Amino acid sequence: MNSSRFARVVAFGFLWGLFVTGVEAQDRIPAEKFFSDPAISSVQISPDGAKLAFLAPMQGRIGVALMDLDTGKVEPLVRAADENIESFLWKGNDCIVFVADVGGNEAAAIQSINLQNRRITRLLESYGENNAARQEGQWGGVESWWITNPRKIIVRGSKDKNSWWSGLYEVEVTNGKRSSVGGYTPEKNGRGIMLDNAGRIRLQLIDTRKVVAVEARLGDEMKFTRLLDLPRDWVIGQLGHETILADNETLLFVDYSKHDHGALVSWSLRTGQRVGELFVPPEGEVTGLILSNDKTALLGVHYEGDKAHVHWFDQNLKTIQANLDEAFPGMINDITGMSDDRKRLVIRSWSDVESGVRFLLDLRRPQPKLMPLGSARPDLDAKLLATMEAIRFKARDGLELSGYLTKPKGGSGPQPFIILPHGGPYGIRDSWGYDGEVQFLANRGYAVLQLNYRGSGGLGRKHLEAGRLEWGKKMQDDITDAVKWAISQGIADPKRVAIYGASYGGYAALAGVAFTPELYRCAVNYVGAVDMTVLGDRDMGGNEIANEFFYEIWIHPDMEELKRRSPVNHVAEIRVPTLHAYGENDPRVKYRQWKKLKGELEKHHKTFEVFNQGDEGHGFNNAPARMHFYLKLEEFLTKNMK
């Protein structure tokens, strides 16, 4: 492919039409341009490269649309009456498996549609308390999407009607028929299993209460052999981006034993020996592996430092990447999917001010052609949005902290300021790129700081483990230090500082105004966990070993200390107005947390506002509820940040 010719065609043929809108600048962008459902997302190409499928709005819901690449015809394929379709994948060239969630309770319903006759087949319901699904023999959760098998997935669940016995089963996606996976006996202290491309269990993780033992079936053996031991205090997902290649002998995963930021390594499942290191990220951590569709080859690696990057092993794809980056400078240009022959590629081009434009790169033509497919938010003018910059500073104990600062476009001097701690908290991070919430707040005149406090992921094991047992302590101090840093740098107006976050971020918001009330004018708690005694598995009836791992190693084992760190027990110290938003179907932060918090707010006569939704869960997924929440947020901040 000619690099310069490709660059010229794209630059003059497509950039002008997609990125120069000619829209007259407006100071205030309507909220719906940020929070309506995206016009196009999750674009995936069929294995033979003949069709594209993607998520799109359909009569008030998100459904799957289909595009024939030979004729150009686009049609709605499937939508659900009561829920949004959240994800899907191709199974062969004529079947799509899709996942939908009802009411925010994360009770995913998984179904398939046959593209030849448009028949829809229910495959399973994943909600453990769904008795109807059990009665139909369709209860379960996906253990493996079995990417290399065009006809089946593997689930953990029931086999027969009215069965409460959980086993491991192959499910045929065209008719839902289940058959048992042999050689499966659940381990009492098991942390997880991994199947190879033949559907055979090859790995299991066992918690010995001293280490996590990784055991493998070598070659054709049925017995498990100890492969390696992992520290027990690693976050769930200990191997990291693990996969088994098509030969069923090559295991790939990210290993942190020798590098703080991890290294992609290869192990032999024939000999049980480590083969060697394949890639060490020059910054940040590995965020994903890029495999050929048949899993015969490792094509590349995604990694993230201050920004997202890709390292290609495949030289042809490396050349294509260079051409894309030359054509779209300043953008992150991701190859997100490809046909089996790698001649038709799906591209997503994005940045901090562009939510994502999709293209199809067609290399089957005599001359390569890059065809625009659409923008996630075609009505949002990138010229009106604010840029995001990476920042660094030292916490009070000397630990280097990083994050992202977005200032209002055209603003100067100290600005009304919002600290926006991310959820999780462990192993999660904020990243550079388009963020509708941040852009909305910046457009309303607020400087926004997203902090990767200690315990955040993607910044090395030391940074992650610095957050152990520091929920509500040093992790909260980091947020306080970030506010003080922004004030000292002339970024934040010290008299107009707010704290806002969701999930753990909601905890941090309430902790901020309870433990350091002098810093803030107001706080917004969105689905926040405010009572640390009922977090996670302890709240959701998890097993003993999961509770021990979660609480004793990461949160804190002492119940009295958990009470001292819980904002719900310190409502009396709050001096400023607060806004609270919860979903009544939330399976993670139970609604009873809000009821307890509300009782304390009323008991102590605090000024607070509420925006709760009955048919939502851990975050508002339906566009009307989402839109109304952000309008309420805007109103609350306007009133309290004057």
N, C-alpha and C positions, 0 to 999 in steps of 0.2 A: 504494500500500500504506500503510495507516495505521500510523504508527510506534509510537504508544503502545499500540494494541491488540496489535500483534505482540509488543512487549516484555512485556506482561502475560501473554499466553498462554504464551510460552516460560518466563518466570521461574517461574510457578506450576505449569505443566504438566509441565516437563521437568527443570528444574534440580534439583528436589527428588529425583526418582527416580534421576538419574544421578550427582549429586555428593554427596548426603548418604546414605552407605551404612549408617550405624548400626552399623558394625563396631567392636567394642571395641578400643581402642588396644593394640597390642602393641609391645614394645620392639624385637624382632628379627623382621624380615620375611624369610620363606624366600627363598632365592636364586632359586628357580624363578619367583617372581612378577616378578622383574626380567628374567630371561634366557630364559624359555620363548619359543617363537614367538608373535608377537602374534596375538590372536584375529581381528583384521581389519586390513587395511592396503591401500593403493593402490586406493581405491574409485574406479571410473570409470563414467561413465554413457554409454550408447549415444547416437549422434547424434540419434536420434529421441526420446530420453528414455523409451523403453519399458522398458529393462532396466538393471540395475546389475551390474557384475562387480567382484570384489575378491579379494585373496589371503587365504587362510585355511589353518590346519593341517588336513591330511587324512592320516590313517593314518601319522603320523610324518614326513610331508613337507609342504611348502608347495605348495598347488595353487590353481587359479582356481575360485571359486564364482560362481553366477549367481542373480540375483534378478529376478523378473518384477514390475514395479512396479504392474501392473494387478491381478494376483491375489495378490501378496504371497508367492508361492511361492519358496523358496530351495532350490537344489540344487547339489551338487558338479559342476563341469563337466569339469575335467581335472586330473590329477596325473601326475607322472613316477615311475617305479619307483625310480630310482637317484639322483635329484637334486631340488633345490628349484627351483620356478619363481620367478624373481627379479623379473620385470617382464612387463608385457603392454600391448597397446593395441588399441583397436577399429579395425577396417577395415570401414567401412560398419556396418550394423545387424545383420549376420548372420555376421560373421567376427571372430575374435580371434587376433592374433599374439602368441605368448608366448616368453619367453627363459628358458632353464634352464642351469645350470652344473654340471658333473660334477667332483667331487673337488677343487674349489677352484683348478683350474688356469686359471680364467677362459677356458675353451674353450667359449664359449656355443653352445648348440644352439638354433636358432630354428625354430619350427614354427608352424603355424596350425591352428585348429579351426573347422569350419563348424558353425554353431549349428543349421542345419536338419537335417543328417544325421549330425552329430557326427564327421565324418571328419577325421582328423588328417593333415596334410601336412608332411613335412620340407622346410624351405626352404633352410637352410644350416648348416654347422658352421664356426665362426669360428677354430678353432685351426689355425695355419699348419702344424703338424707332423702333422695328422691325415690320414694317407695314405688311410684308408678314405673320408673325405669327398671327397678329391680324385678317387679312383677312381669315385665316384658322381657326380662333377660338381657337388658341393654345397658345396665349400669357398668361404669368403668372409667378409667383414665388412660390416656395414651402413654405407653411405655416407649414406643419407637414408631416414627412415621415410615420407617423402612423405605428410605428414599430409592434404593436400588430395585425394589420390587414394585412393579406397576399395578399389582392387583390387591395387595394386602397392607394392613398396618398391624401393629402388635399392641394389645391393650392389657391392662391389669384390671380385672373385674369379674363379673359373674358370667357363667356360661349358659345357664338354663333359666327359665321362668321361675320367679319366686325364690331364686337361690340367693343366699346371703354369703356363700362361699366365694372368696376372692382367689382367682388364679391368674395365670398368664396365658393369653389366647391370641392366635392369629385371627384377624377379621377380614373377610373378603369385602372389598369396598363396593362391589356392585350389588351384593345381596345381603350383607350383614352377617353371613354365616360365620360361626366361631368354631375353632378347633384348638385343642390344647397344645401349648408349647412344652415339649418334653424336657425333663431334667431340671425342673424348677421346684425347689423347696425353699420357701422364704426363711431367711435367717432372722433370729430374734433381734440381734443387734446390727442388722444390715443397714447400711447407709444408702445402698443403691446397687443396681446391676447395669450391665451394658451388653447389648446383643451385637453380633456381627452381621454381615450382609446375607448370611444364610438363615437368619432368624434364630441363631443358636446363642445361648448365654455364654459369654466368654469372660466377663469380668464381674466381680462382686466386691463391694467395699464393706468391711466388717469393723465395727467399733469395739476394740478390745478394752476400752476404758483407760488405756495407756497410749495407744496409737490407733490410727485408722489403717488397717491392713488392706492392701490392694491384692486380691487373689485372682489368678487367671487360669483358664483351661488351656493348656499348651497343646498345640497340634490337635489331634483327635481324642485326647484324653477327656474323661468325664470328671475326674477329680480336679479340685482346685489346688494350685500351687501358689505359695506366697511370692508375689512379684516385688513389692516394695512396701515400706511403711511411710505413712504421712503423719506429720504432727497433728495431734488431735484438736488443736486450737485453730486449724484452718477453717475458713468460712465454707459453707456448703457449696459444692461444686469443686471439690479439692483438686481434681486432676486438671481442670481448666481446658475448655474447648476440645475435649477428648473425642476422637473418632477412630474407627477402624477402616482401613482402606479395603478396596474390593478383593484383594488377595486373601483377606481374612487372617493375615499374619502380621500386618503392620499396624501398630497402635501409635497414634499421635496424640500428644497432649502438651500443655504448658506446665513446665516444671519450675518450681521456685526454690529448689534445694540449693542451687549454686549461684543464682542471680536474683537480686532483690526484685527486679522487674520481670522476672520469669524468662524462660527460654523454651521455644518449641522443640520438643525432642521426639525421637522415634525409638520404640521398643519392638522387639520381635516376640510375637505370640507363638512362635515355633520353638525358640530356644529359651525364652524368658529373660533375655539379656537386653540391656540398653544398647541401641545401635549408635546414637550420637545426637548432637545438637544440629538442628536445621536452621534456626533463626533466633537471634537475640535482638529485641527491638532497640534501636538507637536512642529512643526516648519513650516514656510511657510504658504501656503494656499491650500485649496482643489482645485484640478484640474479636477476632474471628478468622476462620480458615476458609480459603476459597478452593473448592474441589471441583474436578470435572464431574459432569452429571452422573457418570457411572462409577465415580469414586475410585478410579484407577490411578488418578494423578492428583498431587497437591500443586495447584496452579499459582497460589499466592497467599499472602497473609495481610490482614488488616491490623493496624496498630494505631494507638492514639496517644499523643503527647498533649501539647497545647491545642493541636488540631488533629483531625483524622488523616491517616496516611495509608498507603498500600505498598507492599513489596511484592513484586511479581517474580516467580521462578520461570514462568512460561515467557519466552522471549517475544513471541508474536503479540501476546496480550500486553507485554511491557511497551512495545512499540505503539500499539493502539492507545494505551494510557498516555504516552508522551504526546501523541497527536491531539487527544482530547484536551490535555492540559494546555497545549499551545493554542488551541481554538477557543477555550473558555478560561482565560487567565483569571486568577483570583477566586476561582470556584473549586469546590471539591467535586470531582467528576468520578462517580462510582459506576463500575460495571456490576450491575445488580443481578443479572441473569443472562443465560445464553442457551442457545439450542445445542443439541448433542454434538453437532458438527462444528460448533463455535463460529458459525458464519452469520448468525443473527444474534445481536447482543442488545440487551436493555441497558440504557444509561440513565443515571439520575445526576443532574448537575445542581448543586446547592451551595449556599453560603450562609453567613449570619443575616443577610437581608433578602435572601431568596429561599423560599420554603421547599423548592424542588421542581425542576422541569424535567420531564421524561422524554427520552428519545429512543428510537430504534436505529441501530447501526446495522445496515444490511451489506454484508460482504459477499453475498451470493451474486450480486450484480457485476457486470464487467468493470464498472467503476463504483467504488464504495459510496454509499448514500446514507446520510444521517437524516432521519425523518422525525420531526417533532410529534410527540404524542399528546402533550398537554402539561399544564402547570397545576400544582396542587391548589394554588390560590391565584388564579389568573387576574382577579380584580384588585390585587394588592400590589401597589407600585413600590418597587424596591428603592427608588430614589427618595421616598418619604420615610424610610426606616432608619434606625440608629445602628451604628456599628458596635460590635462587641470586641473588647480587648482583653487579653490575658493579663492578670496581675499577680504579683507575689509580694509577700511581706513576712516578717517573723512574728510568731506568737510570743506571748510573755515568757515562755520557757525556752525560746530559741528555735522551736520547730518551724521549718519553712512551710507556709501555707500558700495555696494558690486558688485562683478562681477567675471569674469573668465579670467585667464591669461594662455596663451599657449605660451611656449618658444620653439624656434627651437631645435630639437633633437640634443644633443651633444654640444649646444652652451654654452658659459660662458661669464661673464662680460656684460657690456652694449651692447645691440643689436639694430640694426635698428628696429624701433618700429612703430606699426600701432594701433591707437585707432579706434575701430569699433563700433560706437553707433548704437543701434538697431532702427528699424522703429516703427511706431505707431503714437505718442509715448505712449499715455496713456493706462494703463492696459496691456501693452505688456512687456515681459521680455526676457532676454537671459537665457539659461539653460545649465547645464552641460550635455555633451554628444557629440557624433560625429557631427562635423560640417565641411562639405567638403570645404567650403570657408576658414575657419580658418586653417584647415590642409594644404591646398594648400599654403597659405601664410607662415605658419610655415616651410613647406618644402622648401620654397624659401629663408629661412633665416631670417624671420621677427618674432619678438615677437608681439603677438596680445593680446590686452586687450578689452574685451567686458564688458561694464559698465551698470549696472542697475541704471541709474541716477534717481533722484526724479521724480515721475510721472510714473515710471515703475510699472507694476502689480506684483502680487504674493508675495509681501513683506509687506503686511498690508495696511490698509486704510490710516494711517498717512503718510506712504511713498508715496502712490499714490497721496493723496491730497496735499502733499507738492509741487507737480508740477503744481497746479492750477495757471494760469496766469503767469507761469514762463517759458513758451516757449520762447527761445531766451535770457532768463535772467539767473536765478539760475540753470535751467537745463543745459544751456550751460556752466555755471561756473563749474558745476560738472564735465563735460568733460575736461575742462581746468585743474581742480584740479587733475583729474586722471592722466593726462600726467605728471604734476609736481610731483605727488607721485611716478610714475614709474621712473622718472629721479632721484629722491632723494633716491630711493631704489637700484639704480645701475642696473635697469632692462633695461631702455631705454637710448640709445645714444642721448643726447640732440641735436646733430647736424643732426640727421637722424630720424625725427619724421614725420609721415604722418597721415592724418585723412581721413577715408573712410566710407561711409555709404549709405544706400538705403532708399528712402521715407523720413521719418523724419530724418533718418541718413544722407541722402543727404543734407537736410537743415543744419544739424549740421556741416557737412563737410565744406559747403560754409560759414556758420557763423563763423566757427573756423578760416579760413584763412582771413575772412573779419574783424572780431572783435579782434582776437588775432594773427595777422600775424607773429609775432616774434617766435611763437612756432613751425611752420610747414615748412617742405621742399616742400610739395605738398599736393594736396587734390583730392579725387575722389568723384564725385556726381553722384549717380546712382538713377534715377527717383526721384530726390529730389524736394520737395515743397519749392521753393525759394521766392515765393511771398505770404506773409501771408494774404493779402487782398482777395485772391480767394481760400481759403482752403475749403475742405469738401463740405458741402451742399450749402454754398454760391456760390461755383463754379459750383455745379451740379444741381442747381435749386430746392433745398430742401424747405420744408415748413417753415413758419415763426417761429414756436415754436422750430424746430430743429436748425435753425440758432441761435436763442437766446440762447438755451442751450449750443451749441457748442462754440460759440464765447464769450458770456457774462460770462459764468461760468468757462470755461476751457481755452480758448485762450486769448482773451482780447477784450473788447467791443469797444475800441476807435480806429477808423480807422487810425489816425495819428500815434498812438503808433505801430500799426501793420506795417505801412510803415517803421518806424524806426527800427523795428526788422527784416525786410526782407532783406536777403543778396543781392537780385537783386538791391537794392538801395544803396549798399555799395561796388560795384565792384571796384571802384576806389582805395579802401584800400587794395585790394588783391595784394600780392607781389610775389607769387609763381605760378608755373604751375598748371593747373587744368585739370582733365579729366571729361567729362560729357557723360552720357548714358541715353537715353530716348526711350520709345516705343511710336510710333505715335498713337496707339489705346488706350493709357492709359486712363481709365475712372476715375481715382482718381486724378492723377496729370496731368492735361490737357497739351497737347503738346505745347499749346500757352505759357505756363510758360517757356519752353525751348527757344522758339522764342524770348521772351522778354529778357531772360538772355543772349542769344547769341548776341543780339543787344547791350547790355551794355558791354559785353566783347570786342566786336569789337570797340565800341565807345572809350573805354579806352585803347585800344591797348594791351590787356592782352594776355599772352601766354596760350593757351588752346588747348585741343584735344577733338574730338567728336567720339562717337560710338552710333549712333541712328539706330533703326530698324523700318521698316515700318509695319511689321505684328506682332508686339509684344505690350504688355500692361504694367502693373505695375510690371515689372520684366520680364525677358526673359525665357519663359517656354519651348521653342523648343530647343532641344539639340544643333543644329548647331550654333544658335545665342548665346546661353549660353556659349558654348565653345570658340567662337571667342571673346566674351566679356572678358573672363578671360585671354585669351592670350594677349589681348590688355592691360588689367590691369597689367599683369606681365611685359610687355614691358615698360609701362609708369613708373611703380615703379622702375624698374631696371635703367632706364635712369635718374630718378630724386632723387634717394636715395643713390647715390654713395658716 
